């Protein structure tokens, strides 16, 4: 039997946070992986968290968990500004790393972490978990065998409740672009990555970012913030293969109106991916339709996972197999750098009103 991948999670919480909804349920349920540790600010706090979330062990702090030989992989599921320090510590300790997206606050941080990962020679994964979604993977396979013929055009709409008119105090850091966690980098990043995953790289693009919610109510009247970053994005362009593409990423939707629809038209047929979750399509399941007919998608071990944990579980399964079989299939830090560069070009296009071209986001 293959060795169990023992995972230590930085960012485990008893009552809130992305790790609580996705990473922890996935690690408790997936074959071949173990929720081996969680860190806390004190040993008592860590032990309480471990007992509550079902982890094997609690560690008194991050450093002790990273250094412990019983941990194979460190998951970094905290706010983006803390990614750099924690990822570097894990890499320097020789641990495999799964870091949530975005990798860093900017291109420079992402490049630094990519280079450190290469030097460490370990396996790394970036949290663009939709790439492992079974419906999207099946769509990728169909496109690879030219099931739709030549791709002519694609259109995506993605809605999320985030970046609306109200916000919690803990999420108010998202309003500062210096923190690297904005509507563009988070929701725009997942949307653009899904397009690239299915249809290949972008060649040229134009972007428009607008602010639909200018005054932000923090904690039901505690204070009011002036929004300075776009909460609505329109991106249009062409793919390297020639097809036209349009992407709309819509913030501030009501909980029942966070739909996702990705339509692809080819010379010999059409394909649609549908879904939608409150915090974005990357946090939910997708359905695949080909020429209007819903396709059967085998989720395997993922079928029993909660909605928010399914795609993350697929990422852990792929990373588990990569490490065991000495291969590399998951999106890594190289990929994170390329996507960060594309998003930086989109941001410049939106601010300057200028077309961005592939030369603006070199892969190397």
ROTI-434442 format. One record per residue: x, y, z of N, C-alpha, C, O in turn. Coordinates in steps of 0.05 Angstrom, whole numbers. Last residue first. Example, Ala and Ser with C-alpha at 12.3 -4.5 7.8 and 13.67 -1.06 7.14 Angstrom:
<pts>
     nx     ny     nz    cax    cay    caz     cx     cy     cz     ox     oy     oz
    257    -45    142    273    -21    143    258      1    157    268     23    161
    264   -114    156    246    -90    156    264    -66    156    285    -66    169
</pts>
This chain:
<pts>
     nx     ny     nz    cax    cay    caz     cx     cy     cz     ox     oy     oz
    163    654   -377    189    649   -365    205    675   -361    227    675   -351
    117    672   -399    115    649   -381    142    644   -367    142    631   -346
    101    742   -400    117    719   -409    116    696   -389    114    701   -364
     59    783   -409     58    763   -387     75    738   -395     64    716   -397
     64    815   -452     62    828   -426     62    809   -403     66    817   -380
     61    784   -497     87    792   -489     88    806   -461    109    808   -449
      5    783   -505     19    760   -492     47    767   -483     57    756   -463
    -21    848   -488    -13    827   -506      3    806   -492     14    811   -470
    -75    893   -476    -52    878   -466    -46    854   -484    -65    842   -495
    -97    958   -494    -97    929   -499    -72    916   -488    -50    927   -491
   -115   1006   -444    -98    997   -466   -100    967   -469   -104    952   -450
   -134   1033   -400   -150   1032   -424   -135   1023   -448   -142   1030   -471
   -108   1033   -352    -97   1051   -373   -115   1052   -398   -111   1069   -416
   -136    998   -319   -129   1024   -310   -122   1044   -332   -128   1067   -331
   -142    952   -350   -166    965   -339   -160    994   -330   -177   1011   -334
    -89    940   -361   -107    945   -383   -132    960   -373   -141    979   -386
    -70    929   -310    -59    952   -325    -78    960   -347    -82    983   -352
   -100    883   -299   -102    906   -282    -92    931   -296   -105    952   -295
    -80    848   -338   -109    856   -338   -113    881   -322   -128    899   -330
    -28    843   -320    -33    856   -346    -62    864   -349    -68    885   -360
    -38    816   -273    -25    842   -272    -29    858   -298    -33    882   -298
    -58    769   -294    -75    786   -278    -64    814   -275    -79    834   -275
    -11    749   -318    -35    755   -334    -53    774   -320    -63    794   -331
     21    742   -272     29    761   -293      6    768   -311      3    792   -318
     -8    702   -247     -5    727   -233      4    749   -253     -5    772   -251
     -1    660   -284    -28    672   -280    -26    699   -266    -42    717   -272
     55    652   -278     44    659   -303     16    672   -300     11    693   -312
     57    637   -223     71    661   -232     59    670   -259     54    694   -262
     28    589   -223     19    612   -207     32    638   -216     19    659   -218
     61    556   -253     34    563   -263     24    588   -249     12    606   -261
    102    551   -216    107    562   -243     81    572   -255     80    595   -266
     76    525   -174     83    554   -171     91    567   -197     88    591   -200
     26    483   -207     47    489   -188     53    518   -187     38    535   -197
    -29    440   -215    -18    467   -220      2    475   -198     -4    473   -175
     -7    371   -218    -23    392   -207    -12    420   -214     12    422   -220
     30    335   -238      6    340   -254    -11    364   -243    -27    375   -258
     87    301   -238     77    328   -232     54    335   -250     57    340   -274
    112    242   -204    104    257   -228     94    284   -219     93    290   -196
    122    200   -167    144    217   -177    136    230   -204    152    230   -223
     81    174   -143     90    164   -169    112    180   -182    120    175   -204
     72    202    -95     77    173    -94     89    162   -120    106    145   -119
     63    254   -114     86    249    -96     93    219    -96    116    212    -97
     18    246   -146     42    258   -157     66    251   -140     87    242   -151
    -20    227   -109    -10    209   -130     15    220   -143     33    204   -150
    -26    274    -78    -19    248    -66     -7    230    -87     14    218    -82
    -46    308   -118    -20    314   -105     -9    289    -91     15    283    -93
    -95    285   -128    -76    287   -149    -48    292   -138    -28    281   -148
   -119    291    -78   -117    264    -90    -95    264   -111    -79    246   -113
   -119    346    -71   -103    330    -53    -99    302    -65    -77    291    -62
   -155    360   -112   -128    369   -113   -110    352    -95    -88    345   -103
   -202    336    -94   -190    327   -120   -161    336   -122   -144    321   -133
   -211    367    -49   -205    339    -46   -192    327    -71   -174    311    -69
   -223    415    -75   -199    414    -59   -191    385    -54   -167    378    -55
   -272    400    -97   -250    407   -115   -223    406   -100   -203    398   -111
   -302    388    -48   -299    369    -70   -275    375    -88   -258    358    -93
   -314    424     -8   -290    408     -5   -284    391    -29   -262    380    -31
   -362    449    -18   -338    466    -18   -313    450    -16   -291    460    -23
   -398    404    -16   -395    420    -40   -368    435    -40   -353    433    -59
   -371    347     19   -387    370     18   -380    387     -7   -358    384    -17
   -361    281    -12   -351    306      1   -371    328      0   -386    330    -19
   -376    238    -40   -386    240    -13   -377    265      1   -386    271     24
   -349    242    -89   -379    244    -88   -390    248    -60   -411    260    -57
   -296    233    -91   -305    260    -85   -335    262    -80   -344    282    -69
   -285    182   -107   -283    187    -78   -294    215    -71   -300    220    -48
   -322    192   -166   -306    174   -150   -308    180   -120   -330    184   -109
   -349    222   -203   -334    237   -182   -318    218   -165   -301    228   -150
   -362    219   -269   -356    202   -247   -339    217   -227   -316    224   -233
   -415    248   -303   -388    253   -293   -383    236   -268   -397    238   -249
   -454    249   -359   -448    234   -334   -419    239   -327   -401    234   -343
   -480    311   -385   -461    288   -386   -458    275   -359   -460    288   -338
   -538    337   -414   -522    334   -390   -505    308   -392   -516    287   -398
   -541    367   -477   -546    343   -461   -527    340   -438   -503    342   -441
   -526    411   -507   -550    413   -491   -556    389   -474   -575    390   -458
   -476    397   -528   -499    401   -546   -525    399   -531   -545    388   -541
   -462    377   -464   -451    377   -491   -475    377   -511   -491    359   -510
   -451    400   -399   -471    395   -420   -456    396   -447   -441    415   -452
   -433    388   -333   -424    391   -360   -446    383   -379   -458    362   -376
   -431    422   -270   -445    404   -288   -435    409   -317   -430    432   -324
   -390    428   -212   -398    437   -238   -413    414   -253   -407    391   -249
   -389    447   -142   -389    428   -164   -397    440   -190   -410    461   -190
   -349    502   -113   -372    484   -116   -369    464   -139   -348    464   -153
   -312    541   -112   -319    529    -86   -342    510    -89   -354    502    -68
   -308    564   -161   -286    547   -153   -292    532   -127   -278    512   -120
   -350    600   -164   -354    573   -176   -332    554   -167   -336    530   -167
   -360    636   -102   -349    633   -128   -350    604   -138   -350    586   -122
   -386    637    -54   -360    651    -56   -346    648    -82   -323    655    -85
   -433    608    -68   -435    635    -57   -408    650    -60   -409    674    -67
   -427    577   -132   -427    576   -103   -425    604    -93   -417    622   -107
   -440    545   -193   -442    569   -177   -444    564   -148   -459    547   -139
   -454    519   -256   -451    514   -228   -456    540   -213   -473    556   -220
   -435    490   -320   -453    505   -303   -448    499   -273   -439    477   -266
   -408    490   -383   -403    483   -355   -420    501   -338   -420    526   -342
   -423    468   -448   -429    487   -426   -421    475   -399   -428    452   -394
   -411    466   -517   -406    455   -491   -412    476   -470   -406    500   -475
   -427    448   -585   -424    467   -563   -421    452   -537   -428    429   -535
   -403    434   -653   -419    430   -629   -413    451   -608   -397    469   -612
   -367    443   -694   -383    418   -695   -400    414   -670   -410    392   -666
   -342    490   -685   -353    486   -712   -372    462   -712   -389    460   -729
   -361    511   -618   -343    501   -638   -357    497   -665   -381    499   -667
   -367    549   -559   -378    542   -586   -356    534   -605   -336    547   -607
   -380    546   -492   -359    544   -512   -372    534   -538   -387    515   -538
   -396    579   -432   -406    569   -458   -383    569   -478   -369    589   -481
   -405    576   -367   -383    578   -385   -391    564   -411   -392    539   -412
   -433    603   -311   -439    591   -336   -416    597   -355   -409    620   -359
   -457    608   -245   -434    606   -262   -442    592   -288   -455    572   -288
   -492    649   -197   -490    628   -217   -464    630   -233   -450    651   -233
   -512    671   -148   -483    668   -153   -478    647   -174   -462    629   -170
   -561    682   -124   -556    692   -151   -526    691   -158   -516    709   -171
   -571    674    -71   -584    656    -90   -578    663   -119   -590    650   -137
   -541    716    -46   -533    688    -43   -546    669    -63   -534    649    -71
   -530    770    -94   -545    758    -72   -538    728    -70   -531    716    -90
   -465    796   -111   -490    783   -118   -504    773    -93   -490    768    -72
   -415    821   -108   -438    833    -94   -464    821   -102   -485    834    -98
   -384    817   -175   -384    816   -146   -410    827   -134   -425    840   -148
   -372    781   -231   -392    799   -220   -392    796   -189   -400    775   -179
   -339    777   -289   -336    769   -261   -350    789   -244   -342    812   -242
   -340    755   -354   -352    774   -335   -350    762   -307   -360    740   -303
   -304    747   -413   -306    738   -385   -319    761   -369   -309    783   -370
   -299    721   -479   -309    742   -461   -313    731   -433   -324    710   -430
   -260    706   -536   -269    699   -510   -278    724   -494   -266    745   -497
   -248    676   -600   -255    699   -585   -266    691   -558   -279    670   -556
   -194    634   -622   -222    638   -614   -225    664   -598   -207    672   -584
   -138    626   -631   -154    643   -648   -182    649   -640   -194    668   -650
   -101    603   -598   -112    586   -620   -131    602   -638   -139    591   -659
    -94    643   -561    -72    637   -579    -82    621   -603    -72    624   -626
   -156    680   -559   -138    659   -550   -116    655   -570   -118    663   -593
   -175    748   -547   -173    725   -564   -152    706   -553   -133    714   -539
   -222    784   -506   -197    781   -521   -198    758   -539   -220    748   -547
   -246    818   -448   -251    806   -474   -224    804   -489   -206    821   -485
   -274    825   -385   -250    819   -400   -257    807   -427   -273    789   -428
   -299    862   -333   -305    852   -360   -279    849   -375   -263    868   -377
   -316    861   -265   -296    859   -285   -307    849   -311   -323    831   -312
   -329    894   -204   -341    882   -228   -320    883   -251   -308    904   -255
   -303    920   -166   -319    897   -157   -334    883   -180   -349    864   -176
   -239    952   -166   -263    943   -180   -277    919   -167   -263    901   -157
   -223    992   -108   -216    972   -127   -241    961   -141   -263    962   -129
   -240   1026    -70   -222   1038    -90   -214   1017   -111   -200   1024   -130
   -293   1044    -26   -280   1023    -43   -263   1037    -65   -273   1056    -78
   -291   1069     36   -293   1078      8   -278   1057     -9   -254   1054     -6
   -327   1043     92   -303   1044     75   -309   1054     48   -331   1050     37
   -353   1058    155   -358   1058    126   -331   1060    111   -315   1078    118
   -368   1019    214   -354   1040    199   -360   1037    170   -370   1017    161
   -412    994    236   -389   1000    253   -372   1021    240   -362   1040    254
   -454    978    203   -453   1006    212   -429   1013    230   -427   1036    239
   -444    922    198   -470    933    202   -469    961    216   -481    966    237
   -388    913    185   -400    904    210   -426    919    218   -429    928    240
   -384    964    139   -369    944    154   -382    938    181   -386    956    197
   -407    981     79   -416    980    106   -401    957    121   -406    934    114
   -377   1019     30   -378    992     42   -385    994     71   -371   1006     87
   -391   1053    -29   -391   1055      1   -395   1027     13   -415   1014      6
   -394   1033    -81   -373   1052    -74   -370   1056    -44   -348   1062    -34
   -405    984   -120   -411    989    -92   -389   1007    -81   -368    997    -72
   -383    983   -170   -412    984   -168   -421    991   -140   -443   1002   -136
   -330   1001   -206   -338    998   -178   -368   1003   -177   -378   1026   -181
   -300    963   -261   -317    985   -250   -323    979   -221   -322    956   -211
   -253    950   -310   -261    945   -283   -277    969   -273   -269    992   -276
   -241    919   -370   -255    942   -358   -262    934   -329   -276    914   -325
   -191    900   -417   -205    896   -392   -218    922   -383   -207    944   -388
   -170    860   -472   -178    887   -462   -194    883   -437   -210    864   -436
   -118    818   -498   -142    823   -482   -145    853   -477   -126    868   -477
    -87    764   -535    -90    793   -530   -116    796   -513   -133    779   -514
    -81    709   -520    -62    722   -538    -63    752   -533    -42    765   -528
    -83    658   -470    -94    682   -481    -72    696   -498    -48    694   -492
    -77    585   -478    -69    612   -469    -83    635   -483    -93    632   -506
   -133    538   -472   -105    547   -479   -101    576   -472   -119    590   -462
   -182    520   -457   -179    530   -484   -151    539   -492   -146    547   -514
   -182    502   -403   -198    488   -424   -189    495   -452   -189    478   -470
   -146    535   -376   -145    505   -372   -159    491   -395   -149    471   -405
   -163    586   -390   -137    576   -399   -135    546   -398   -124    533   -415
   -212    587   -362   -211    591   -390   -185    580   -402   -186    565   -422
   -194    580   -309   -211    560   -321   -212    563   -351   -213    542   -365
   -164    627   -302   -150    601   -302   -168    579   -314   -157    562   -328
   -203    666   -302   -184    666   -324   -170    639   -325   -165    628   -347
   -229    651   -253   -243    652   -278   -224    650   -302   -228    633   -320
   -189    656   -214   -201    630   -218   -216    629   -245   -215    609   -259
   -179    712   -220   -158    692   -224   -169    665   -230   -161    651   -248
   -226    737   -206   -217    739   -234   -196    718   -240   -195    707   -262
   -226    723   -152   -247    713   -170   -240    715   -199   -245    697   -215
   -171    743   -137   -184    719   -128   -204    708   -148   -199    688   -161
   -156    789   -167   -136    767   -162   -150    741   -154   -141    720   -162
   -204    820   -170   -189    812   -194   -172    788   -188   -173    768   -203
   -218    828   -117   -237    815   -135   -223    804   -160   -229    783   -170
   -156    813    -81   -177    830    -91   -197    814   -108   -194    790   -112
   -104    808    -48   -128    792    -47   -152    809    -55   -166    819    -37
    -59    840    -40    -58    820    -61    -83    802    -63    -83    782    -77
    -51    882     -7    -52    856      5    -54    833    -15    -52    810     -8
    -55    927    -38    -28    919    -30    -28    891    -17     -7    878    -17
   -110    938    -42    -97    922    -64    -68    913    -57    -59    894    -68
   -155    931      8   -129    943      3   -114    927    -18   -106    904    -13
   -200    901     16   -203    927      2   -177    941     -4   -176    960    -19
   -188    858     48   -190    853     19   -192    879      3   -188    879    -21
   -193    873    100   -166    875     88   -166    871     58   -147    878     44
   -245    861    114   -240    888    104   -212    891     92   -206    910     77
   -256    814    138   -252    814    109   -245    841     97   -240    843     73
   -264    826    191   -242    808    184   -236    807    154   -214    801    146
   -311    857    189   -285    870    196   -262    852    187   -241    862    178
   -351    841    131   -343    837    158   -316    851    163   -301    857    145
   -391    883     89   -367    867     93   -362    863    123   -369    881    139
   -434    903     35   -428    899     63   -404    881     66   -398    866     48
   -438    906    -20   -442    931     -5   -436    928     25   -434    948     39
   -387    860    -43   -413    874    -46   -414    899    -29   -393    911    -24
   -346    821    -45   -342    848    -55   -368    862    -62   -371    874    -83
   -382    759    -54   -360    775    -44   -358    802    -58   -368    805    -80
   -418    729    -80   -429    747    -60   -407    766    -50   -413    787    -39
   -409    723   -151   -401    717   -123   -414    737   -104   -419    760   -112
   -411    695   -218   -421    713   -197   -412    704   -169   -408    680   -165
   -389    693   -283   -384    683   -256   -392    703   -235   -381    725   -234
   -394    674   -349   -404    692   -329   -400    679   -302   -407    655   -298
   -360    669   -411   -362    661   -383   -375    683   -367   -369    706   -370
   -354    643   -476   -365    665   -459   -369    654   -431   -380    633   -428
   -319    633   -537   -326    624   -510   -336    649   -494   -327    671   -499
   -312    609   -605   -316    630   -585   -323    617   -558   -331    594   -557
   -291    566   -636   -296    592   -648   -298    614   -627   -286    636   -631
   -251    509   -642   -265    527   -623   -267    555   -636   -247    566   -645
   -263    456   -688   -247    481   -682   -264    499   -664   -287    504   -669
   -298    404   -653   -285    415   -677   -268    439   -669   -260    442   -645
   -314    383   -607   -329    406   -616   -318    416   -643   -328    436   -653
   -277    342   -599   -305    335   -600   -323    358   -610   -344    353   -620
   -220    340   -600   -234    356   -620   -264    348   -622   -275    348   -644
   -195    317   -558   -200    299   -581   -218    313   -602   -229    300   -619
   -193    361   -523   -168    350   -534   -172    332   -558   -155    330   -575
   -246    366   -509   -234    386   -527   -208    376   -539   -202    382   -562
   -251    322   -476   -268    324   -500   -256    344   -520   -256    340   -544
   -216    335   -434   -211    311   -451   -227    312   -477   -216    305   -498
   -241    381   -413   -215    383   -425   -209    359   -443   -197    362   -465
   -288    357   -393   -290    377   -415   -263    380   -429   -261    382   -453
   -266    327   -352   -279    313   -375   -282    332   -399   -278    324   -422
   -248    369   -320   -229    350   -331   -241    335   -355   -227    330   -375
   -296    392   -306   -278    408   -322   -257    389   -335   -249    393   -358
   -317    350   -275   -331    359   -299   -313    375   -317   -314    372   -342
   -278    345   -233   -283    323   -252   -298    332   -277   -292    322   -299
   -229    394   -220   -257    388   -219   -264    366   -240   -256    369   -263
   -178    412   -222   -181    384   -215   -210    375   -214   -216    352   -208
   -183    466   -231   -169    450   -252   -172    420   -246   -168    404   -265
   -204    486   -185   -223    479   -206   -209    463   -228   -223    448   -242
   -162    500   -151   -173    473   -149   -193    466   -171   -198    443   -175
   -112    529   -144   -131    533   -166   -145    507   -171   -142    494   -191
    -70    533   -101    -99    527    -98   -117    537   -119   -136    552   -114
    -12    499   -123    -26    525   -118    -56    520   -119    -65    505   -136
     36    455    -96     10    459   -110     -1    486   -103      2    495    -80
     99    421   -101     83    444    -92     57    445   -109     57    438   -132
    149    377    -81    124    381    -96    109    404    -84    107    407    -59
    218    399    -80    195    386    -69    171    389    -88    173    404   -108
    266    428    -89    261    402   -103    238    386    -92    238    361    -94
    284    477    -72    278    456    -52    274    429    -64    278    409    -51
    288    505   -119    312    499   -105    308    477    -84    326    461    -80
    234    510   -132    252    495   -150    277    487   -136    287    465   -139
    217    541    -89    206    514    -92    224    498   -111    229    474   -105
    243    589    -99    250    574    -75    240    545    -77    253    527    -67
    218    605   -146    247    598   -147    255    582   -122    271    564   -124
    166    613   -127    171    594   -148    200    585   -148    206    561   -150
    175    655    -91    166    629    -81    170    607   -102    176    584    -95
    191    696   -127    209    687   -105    201    660    -95    219    643    -91
    145    701   -158    170    691   -170    189    682   -149    203    661   -153
    109    721   -120    103    695   -133    129    684   -145    134    660   -143
    133    770   -108    131    749    -87    126    722   -100    138    702    -91
    128    795   -159    154    791   -147    153    769   -125    171    752   -124
     73    799   -168     89    782   -185    116    775   -172    125    753   -173
     41    798   -102     47    810   -128     65    790   -144     71    769   -134
     30    768    -58     16    793    -60     20    806    -88      5    824    -96
     24    698    -79     36    721    -66     21    746    -70      1    746    -85
    -17    661    -96      8    652    -83     21    674    -67     29    670    -44
    -87    671    -80    -63    676    -96    -38    668    -81    -37    668    -56
    -90    600    -66    -88    622    -86   -100    648    -74   -120    647    -60
    -55    563    -16    -79    574    -27    -72    597    -47    -52    610    -45
     -6    513    -25    -12    541    -18    -38    550    -31    -42    545    -55
     24    459     -4     -1    466    -18     -8    494     -8    -16    497     15
     88    430     -6     71    453      1     47    455    -17     49    452    -41
    135    386     26    118    392      4     98    414     13     93    416     37
    193    409     63    165    399     62    153    404     35    159    424     22
    243    429     76    241    406     58    213    394     56    211    371     48
    248    476    102    247    452    119    245    426    102    244    404    113
    241    512     62    268    509     74    271    485     92    292    474     96
    186    506     55    205    498     34    233    494     45    246    474     38
    167    529    102    161    501     96    180    491     75    189    468     77
    186    582     98    194    565    121    189    535    115    206    519    120
    160    599     51    189    597     52    198    579     75    217    563     71
    106    598     69    115    580     47    145    576     47    155    554     44
    108    638    108    102    610    115    110    591     94    121    569    100
    123    685     80    139    676    103    134    646    108    152    631    113
     81    687     39    109    687     33    125    675     56    141    656     52
     29    689     64     38    667     48     68    665     46     80    644     50
      9    734     89     25    715    106     37    692     89     53    677    100
    -23    760     52      2    773     61     20    755     78     44    760     79
    -68    722     46    -46    724     26    -21    738     36      1    729     31
    -88    685    104    -89    708     87    -64    711     69    -42    703     77
    -81    613     98    -85    638    113    -86    661     93    -85    657     69
    -64    559     87    -91    569     82    -98    592    100   -118    592    114
    -18    518     68    -19    546     77    -46    557     68    -50    563     45
      1    454     87    -20    470     73    -20    497     85    -24    501    109
     57    414     81     45    437     95     25    451     77     31    458     55
     72    345     85     62    368     69     50    389     87     35    383    105
     90    310    125    101    309     98     95    334     82    113    344     67
    105    304    193     89    320    173    104    319    146    127    326    144
    140    281    227    115    266    222     97    280    201     77    269    193
    182    316    238    185    296    216    160    280    210    160    266    190
    169    385    247    164    358    257    166    337    234    154    341    213
    173    436    229    197    422    234    193    393    241    212    377    240
    120    453    224    136    452    200    161    435    205    170    420    187
    106    453    279     92    435    260    109    431    234    112    409    224
    138    492    300    141    465    310    128    445    291    138    423    288
    120    538    272    147    528    269    151    500    278    165    484    265
     67    546    290     73    538    262    100    526    259    103    506    245
     55    516    355     59    538    337     66    528    309     70    504    305
     39    469    380     37    495    395     42    519    377     33    541    384
     -3    425    345     24    436    349     22    463    361      4    479    354
    -43    366    352    -41    395    352    -12    404    358      1    392    375
    -59    309    311    -43    322    332    -45    352    329    -48    363    307
    -96    289    276    -81    270    292    -68    284    316    -66    273    338
   -160    323    274   -131    321    267   -117    302    286   -125    299    309
   -214    335    283   -206    308    275   -177    305    266   -171    287    251
   -231    383    302   -232    380    273   -223    352    264   -224    345    240
   -226    376    358   -251    384    346   -253    378    316   -274    369    307
   -173    363    367   -194    345    376   -220    351    363   -236    332    357
   -147    408    345   -142    382    334   -165    362    342   -174    347    325
   -166    449    380   -172    449    351   -169    422    339   -187    413    324
   -142    432    428   -171    435    426   -180    434    397   -200    421    389
    -88    434    414   -100    409    422   -130    409    419   -143    390    411
    -83    489    406    -78    471    384    -90    444    389   -102    431    372
    -92    509    457   -110    517    435   -107    498    412   -127    490    399
    -49    485    484    -76    479    492    -96    486    470   -114    470    464
     -5    508    459     -9    479    457    -38    472    464    -50    455    451
    -23    568    423    -13    554    447    -18    525    443    -34    517    426
    -37    578    372    -21    598    385    -10    588    412     10    598    422
    -31    521    329    -46    540    345    -27    560    357     -2    559    352
    -38    475    273    -23    492    291    -41    511    306    -63    517    297
    -51    406    261    -60    434    259    -43    450    279    -35    439    300
    -38    343    227    -32    364    246    -45    391    240    -51    397    217
    -57    305    192    -38    297    213    -33    318    233    -23    312    255
   -102    281    158   -101    306    171    -83    302    196    -94    297    218
    -77    242    105    -84    243    134    -82    272    144    -62    286    138
    -91    203     47    -82    228     60    -92    228     88   -112    216     95
   -113    156     28    -84    161     23    -74    188     34    -50    194     30
   -178    180     13   -159    158     16   -131    167     12   -125    184     -5
   -210    235     46   -197    224     23   -178    200     30   -165    201     51
   -231    255     95   -247    236     79   -231    222     57   -239    200     49
   -202    294    119   -214    274    136   -226    251    120   -230    229    131
   -189    327     77   -168    312     89   -179    290    107   -166    269    111
   -240    351     68   -227    335     47   -206    317     59   -205    293     52
   -250    380    115   -268    357    107   -255    339     86   -258    315     87
   -204    416    112   -208    397    134   -227    374    127   -220    351    132
   -211    446     63   -187    429     68   -193    408     89   -186    385     86
   -266    470     70   -256    454     47   -233    435     54   -236    411     52
   -281    497    115   -302    488     97   -292    468     76   -307    453     65
   -233    510    140   -253    496    156   -275    484    137   -285    462    143
   -207    541    102   -197    514    109   -217    498    123   -219    473    119
   -238    588    101   -238    570     78   -228    542     85   -240    523     76
   -273    607    162   -250    606    144   -253    584    123   -268    565    126
   -295    583    227   -297    600    203   -272    595    185   -254    580    193
   -288    551    273   -315    562    266   -317    578    241   -339    584    233
   -237    532    282   -260    517    293   -287    526    281   -306    510    280
   -188    528    231   -204    543    249   -228    527    258   -238    509    243
   -124    526    202   -147    511    211   -162    527    232   -149    540    250
    -78    549    187   -102    564    181   -127    548    188   -149    557    181
    -39    499    164    -37    526    176    -61    541    168    -66    546    144
    -39    430    171    -54    453    160    -49    478    177    -53    478    201
     -2    376    148     -6    395    170    -18    421    159     -7    432    139
    -11    310    126    -13    338    120    -17    354    146    -33    347    163
     18    254     99     11    266    124     12    297    122     34    308    117
      0    205     57     10    232     56      0    247     81    -24    251     84
     19    138     66     -1    159     71     12    186     70     34    189     82
     48     98     14     51    113     39     29    135     42     23    148     22
     10     45    -15     26     70    -17     26     84     10      8     81     26
     17    -24      0      0      0      0     18     25      0     38     26     14
</pts>
